[in-house]
Amino acid sequence: MKVRVAKTAGFCFGVKRAVDKVYEQAEKSASPIYTYGPIIHNEEVVRDLEKKGVRVLNGREELERLTCGTVIIRSHGVSREIQELIEAKGLNLVDATCPFVKKIHKIVKRESEGGASIIIIGDDRHPEVEGIKGWCRGPVTVLESEEEAREFTHQGPERLCVVSQTTFNYNKFHKLVEIISEKGYDILVLNTICNATEERQTEAKAIAEESDAMIVIGGKHSSNTRKLFEICKKECENTYYIQTLEDLDVHQLHSVSCVGITAGASTPNIIIEEVLKECQK
């Protein structure tokens, strides 16, 4: 059986940077260490960090109860309000926000302060989008589907500024922008999808088109992994979404001649390698 692994599979720059910062703090800091939310959407990594004493803060209430320690902002970023709260409490702040996400914060802050209404193309429940909303100084709308884009209306003379969640589906973003643009509003579109996301999705699609089965590896809460699964499933019916090797039923692959493997931006290389070796058997 031929096995093909996507070159773009695994940790992206922003995730690797964030995870490295947490391990670095765990090794050198004597004070308690916390991450605001799981540092990445991968349960294996979060569990390993817990063994090293790193605790996860699940929301503002837990943050407000802290009296000391180091708080690490994850790659998804946080709202301006949460960042200022960490600083106001005198906690040691380590900002591991992905630079590409940080760029969006600056854009929406600048444009909203200039009078524009902000549209974010993305998942309203995703922590990255929650953080971006928190840097807007005026009206902000989140759109995720074509239906929402068609129903969207804008009242007033304000210019619209459209940005995207960094891990959003590239083709879907352009479709939603096309729908909004047809309404005739004064609109500024800034494609803030991370280049690594676009490359990962493009490569996954190409491999899925040529494979009899496709394995997509990533955390169950990972937005970018879910999008990879959707893209691959459209091209290859036999597409399987797994978190670790334990989730893989190799018997499903016995009758195929070519298997493709890709993984989300929060998937450690060691998990990808384990799945690869099992397929090669």
Buried (B, 14 or more C-beta within 10 A) or exposed (E): BEBBBBEBBBBBBBBBBBBEBBBEBBEEBEEBBBBBBBBBBBBBBBEBBEEEEBBBBEEBEEBEEBEEBBBBBBBBBBBBEBBEBBEEBEBBBBBBBBEBBBBBBEBBBEBBEEEBBBBBBBBBEBBBBBBBBBBBBBBBBBBBEEEBBBEBEBEEEBBBBBBBBBBBBBEBBBBBBEBBBEEEBEBEBEBBBBEBBBBBBBBBBBBBEEBBBBBBBBBEBBBBBBBBBBBBBEBBEBBBBBBBBEEBEEEEBEEBEBBBBBBBBBBBEEBBEBBBEBBEE
